[in-house]
Structures are given as C-alpha cells and as structure tokens.
C-alpha cells in the first residue's frame, strides 16, 4: 500500500473506460444469508453464468471465504482462466469493494483503494459490520501484486463512478453527496478527490439514479459510457413510473454537459424493464437477516436496469429479467447489439442477482490490460 506516493493524477495514471481491453475481472463468491436466499444456490448459478460469459475472453479472479472456497472451486473448475483464491468479505459486491484499476501511457498498471462503509455507514448503511469488505481492496492488490494508492478515508464505491478513459467521470449527486459518504466535504471537494485519484479532469454530475436503488442510486445502474463521448441512459416513457422524473433529470443534465475534451455527449436511451421486478413472499422466506441489517419486504420494487451490464473483451454481458419482461429483455439486446457492433451480446438471467440488491456490473470489477 503506497500511502506516501504522489497522486495518480500527478503520476500520470488514470482510469480507463470499461469498454477498453481487460486483462481480467474480479468477482466474489456469494454467501451472505441476508443478500442471497436459500443458501445462495440460485445466486451461485447466476454468478457462474456471468463468469462463463466473461471467461470466454478474459481471466476471472474469484475471491471466496473459507466456508465456501471448495464450493467455488468445484463449481467453477470447468471454466478456463478462472482462479479462485482465499478472500474473506462481508458480501459479494466486487464492484464496490475491489480496488479501482488505473493505467498510464507507459503501459504500467496501478490501483486505488477506497474507504468502504456499506453504502452509508451509521447514517444509512445496509449492514452494521463491513470491516472485511473494507479490507478487500488492499487484500486483492497484495494478492495480485499491484502497487496501490490509498484514498482512505475518502468513501467511494466502484459502482458510483464511470470513466470514459479520456478524463471524464460520471457520478450521481444523490449518491456522492449523501451524508453517509463524505459529509464534511463539499461537492467541489469531492470532485477534486475524484479527479486526483482517477486521473480525471472533469466530473459530469447526474442528479439521480434508479428508483429504489439502495446504494443511494449508483451511476452504474442508470448511465454508462459505451465509448468516449457516448452514453446509455436508463429510460422510461411511462410518466406514471417514479423512474420517469429521475431519468428526465438525468437526460437534461447530460444534454447540457460537456466532457473533458469539450464534446457534447451522444445519449442513447436504454429502456428499463416494462414491468417492475419485485421481491416475492417465496424470496423472503429464503433470507436470513442479521440484527442491524437492511431487510427485504414482500412486494418491494427492485432497482432493475439494463444499464447494469459488464463490458468483457468480447461481449456485453447484459442482465435479463424474464417473466413479464421477456419483450423488454429482447429490446435491450437489440439496442445493445446496435450500439456495440463487433461485440456479442450475452444476456444472463439475472433476477437471482438482483434480489441481492445489484446486478451484473455490481458483482464485477475489471482489471485493464496494459
């Protein structure tokens, strides 16, 4: 851990776009009873399908706690390029607890560790103990053998940012200005920290994210770069849907924005599922919540969005929700195929990931190729 190093911005390191080539991808094998019902069996099947899709074109590194590491090794042994390694965590959201990887023009790679406090700490965090998750960034950097900048005590999750690889970062005000993150810092000070540790020059702020997103509305669920100067935005034409006003506010902010190179953004609308995805009574029976942990309720609307995809080297790994949303699932595939020529769009049935509170992008964290 390089606490005394100069900043990534000063050293010439920056966060590349996710659409750029990867060396690999980080995931964490699910086990938490309050996130993954019925012993995480369905979640592990969904994770495995995601890992199979990503493993077609890049290495996959899967952290697993001592109680589940043999299960992970046995389940994933058929996938070439998968390395399962010991890593204790509180949950399985690699996007938010793994380090953020950076590169420079010399072909070098480093990473940055953030402070993690379960999406809000004592203010509105989702579980009362997060020490293992908070330690995972340093753990992975050491295991992988990469020099790592330490941004702590600055609180940030990987799902709260998207980079275009050319100096522009996307974020939502609802998340990063939450009193549960960095309450002593102003918006300008938060922006300065993002630029300093991501090697960026410009932050584009979107007001809100996806309705009901318990992360305080991470940007990775509502808007993502698909190339420099182009984004996809979660959208709905249904004015009665609570998402409508949130997406409309995002559209207006993006239309007025200019990126670090002075470009107006090309905005592509990616409609959310036609029918809300909700927790059922059967789902609820499979959870085992700990004291102080955020609990689910039958009928609760989940923050379903097709923007929560992962760019692998060869594909767009895209969530699907099935059931009443088969038509909107197909529509999302068709849109992404049109926007990403040269990539295969692999749609994964992802409801069993969504019941945990996130989706495909939330459980993955890319390691860029240098």
N, C-alpha and C positions, 0 to 999 in steps of 0.2 A: 504494500500500500504506500503510494507516493504522496504523503501529506505535505511535504515541503517543496514539491515540484511547482513550477510556474503553471499557469492555467492552460487548458487545451487551446484556447484562442491564441494565447501568446506563443505557444509551441507549434502552432500550425496544424493542430488536429481538429477534426470536425466530424459531425455525424452524417454519414452518407444516407441517401434515400434507401428505403427498404426495397425498392424496385431494382437497385443495383446488385451486382453479383455477391453471393454469400459463400463463405467457407462452410458455415453450418448454422444450426438452430438449437436453442436451449429450450427444454421443457422440464416439468417436474411431475412425477407420477402422483396421481390424486389419491388421497386417503381420508381427508378431514370429514368426519361424520356430519358436521353442520353445513357442509357445502355439497357433498356428494352422497345422495341417499342410497340405501340398500347396499352398504359396503363398497360403494364406488364402482360396482361391477359395470353398470351401463356407461358411466363416465370413462372407465378404462377402455371399453370397446371404442368409444368415440375418439379418445386420445390416440388409440392405436391406429385408427383410420387416418387421422391427421398426420401421425408420424410416418405411416406408409406413403402418404402422398408427398410429404416433404422429402422423405428419404430417397425418392426417385432421382433427386438432383443435387442433394447436399447432405453433409453429415448431420446427424442428430445426436445431441447430448442430453441424456435424461437423468436428472437427479432423482434419487429415491431414498427415503428413510429406511432405517434398519429393519423395520417391521414389514416393509413391502418390497425391498430391493430384489429378493428372489422372485417374487411375483412379476416384477417389471422385467427382469432378465428372461424369465421363461416366456412371458407374453410377447416380448419384442425380439426374440432370438432369430426369427425368420426374416428380419428386415436388415439388409446390408447397410453398413455405415452407421448403425446405432451403437452408441457407447453409453451404457448405464453405469453411473458412478454414485458413491455414497454422498448423500446430502440431506441433512435434516432441515425441514421447513415447517412452517405452520399451515401452509396451504400450497396450492399448485399454480399460482398465477405468475409464471416466469416473466411475462412482460413487465410486471410491476416490481419484482424483487431482484431479478437478474441485473447485472451491470449493463449500461448502455455503451456499445462499442463505437469507437472513433477510428478514423484513418487520417493519414496525411499524404501529401503528394510524393513523398519518398517511398511509398509502399510499406509504411510501418503501421502497426495497429496498437492501440491502447484502449482502455475503457474507463468509465467513470462510475463510481459508487455513490448512490444517493441515500439519504435517510428515508426509511420506510416506517410508517406508523399506522398501518392497517386502514388507510384511506380516511384519516381524520383524528387519530389519537384519542384522547379523552373527550374531545369535543363531539365527534360523531363516527369514530372508528367502528369497524364491523366486528372486531373481536378484541378481547381485553389484553391478550398477550401476543406480541408479534416479534419477540427477540430473535427467533430462528429465521424468520423471513428477512428481518433487517440485516442479519449477518450473511445472508446468502450471496450478495453481490461480491463481497470480499472472498468468500469461500470459492465461488466459481473462478474469479480472477486468479486466485492462487492455484487452483486445480488446473486451469487452462494454461497458466504460465504467462500471463499478460500484465504489464505494468498498468497500474490503476490509479487514477486521480480520485481523491476523496472529497466529495462535495458536502458531506455531512457537516453540520446538522441541517442543511437545506433539504426539505422534504419534497420528494418528487417520485412519481411512479412512471414507468416507461409508457404506459397507456395514455398518459397525459400530454404526450408530445408526438408530433410527426415532423420529419425533416424532408426537405426537397434535395438535400445534398449540395445545394448551391447557396447556403447561407440563410435560408428561410425556415422558420419553425412555426407550426400550428399549435394552438392551445385554446382551451375554453376558459373564460373568466369564471364561470360557475365553479370549476374545479380548482384552479390555481389560486384564486382569490378567496377560497373557503377559509374560515377561521381555524379549521382543523389542520391546515398545512403550515403556512409560514405567516402567522398573524402579525408579527412585528415588522414585516416587510411590505412596502407599497407595491403597486403594480409595476412601476418603473424599476424598482429594486429587484423584483422577481424577474422581470425581463432581462435585466443586466446579468443576473445569475445564469439564466438560460443561455444567453449568448456567450458568456465566459466559459461555461463548461460544455457547451455543444459546438463551440467554434462557429457560432452563428452571428449574423449581422442584423436580422430582422425577425420580430415575432408578430405573426398575424393572430389577432385575438378574435375568437368566435364567442358570442355571448353564452350560448347554451349547448347542451349535448342532446342525448336521447332521453326522452321522458322515462322516469323511473330508474335511471341508471344510478345504482347505489354507490358508485365511486365518485359522486358529485359531478357526474357527466363528463367522463373522459373524452378527449377528442377522437381517440381511435375508434369510437363507436359511431361517430357522426360524420367525420370528414377525414380524408386521407389523400396524400399526393399519389398520383399514378405515374407522374413524370414531372420534371421541373416545369412550373407554370400551369399545371393541370391538376384538378382535384375532383374527387367524387364526394357528393354531399347526400346524406340520408334525407329522404324527402317523402312527403305525402301530399296528395291533392285533397284529402279529406279535411275540410275546415273544422269539422266536429272532433277530430282527433287532437288530443292535447299536444301531439308532436308537431302539428301544423305551425303554430306560432313560434316554436323553438327553431324549426328548420327555416322558416321565413326570416327570422332574425339572423340566422347564420348566412343565408343567401345574401341578405343586404350587406352584411359585414364583408363578405368575400368579394362582392361586386365592387365595393369601394376600395378594397385593399390593393396594394402593390407589393410585389415580393422584393427580395434583397437586390435584385437586378433591375428593379423598376417596372417589371411587367405586370399588366393586368392578368388576373387568373382566368383560365378557361374552366368553367364549372359544369360538371356533369351530374345530373340528378340520378340518384340510385334509390328507388322507392323502397320503403320499409315493407315488411310483410303486410298483406291485406288485412289479415285478422290478428289481433293481439295474441301473443303467446302467454299463457298463464300457468301458474302452479296449480296442480290438482290436489284433491284430497289424498289420492293414492301416492303422489310425490311426497306429500307432507308426512305420511306415515313412515317413510323411509329415512327421514332425517333424525339425527340425534344432536341437539344443540347443547352447547356448554353454557354455564352461567356467564352472563355478560356478553354473549354472542348475539349478533343480529339474527332474528328468526324469520322464517318464511310464514306466509299465511295462505290458506287455500283461496284461489281466485286472484292472487297477486299478479299484476301485469309485469312481465319481464322485459328487459330492455333489448328487444330483438332488433337487429340491424344487419344488413348485408355488408355494410362498410367494415365490419369486424372480420376482415379476411387477412390472409397472410400471403405475401409475395414470396414464393420459393423461386429457385433459379429457373425452373422450367414451367411454373404454373402459377395460377391464382387459386389458392386453397380457400374456398368460399363456403360459408355456412348455408345450410338449408334447414327448414323447419318442418316440412311435411304437413300431413293432415290437411286442414283447410287452406294451407298456404302453398300447395303444390304449384298453382299457377304463378304466384309471385316468386317462388323459387326458380321456376323456369325463366321468368322475365329477368331476374337478377343475373342468371347465367348468360343469357343473350346479350345483356348490356355489357357485362364484363368481357365477353368474347369480342364484342365490337370495339371496346376501348383498349384491349390488350392483345393485339394481333401478334402471333408468334409465341404466345403462352397458351398452354392448355388450362382450361377452367375446370377444376376438380371440385365438385360440390359434395360436401360431407354432411350427413345428417347430424345436426349439432344441437338439437334440443337438450340432449343429456349433458352438454357443456353449459348451455345457457341456464339450466336450473341452478348451477353453482354461482351464477351472478355475472358471468362474462361469456366470451366466445373464443373463436379460433385465434384471433390476434392476441387476446388476453393471455392465452396459455403458451405463447411462443415469443422468443426473442432472438433476432438474427445476429449472427457473427459475420461481419462483412469479409469478403475476400480481398486480399492485398497482393 
